[in-house]
Amino acid sequence: GDPNKPSGFRSVKAPVTKVAASIGNAQKLPMCDKCGTGIVGVFVKLRDRHRHPECYVCTDCGTNLKQKGHFFVEDQIYCEKHARERVTPPEGYDVVTVFPK
């Protein structure tokens, strides 16, 4: 072997999990917008994106938004507190939360 390498070490690759193979290749897995891995089972749909339920968190504080809802600010999702901090209203205007009907 290489005299510069310590003995007893070998290069190894991380194992690759074949989740798609177990459910059949006909079905394409939705990819998580946050962690980038395929989603099997329950997922959260945000506009045209998907997330694992555990990846459905505020970009700033990491709080799970499951029972709280989310706010998009510049293509990121936030809890209400951090969304308000990111939005600066024009002079003389206040930030008002508007809920869809």
Buried (B, 14 or more C-beta within 10 A) or exposed (E): EEEEEEEEEEEEEEEEEEEEEEEEEEEEBBBBBBEEEBBBEEBBEBEEBBBBBEBBBBBBEEEEBEEEEBBEBEEBBBBBEBBBEBEEEEEEEEEEEEEEE
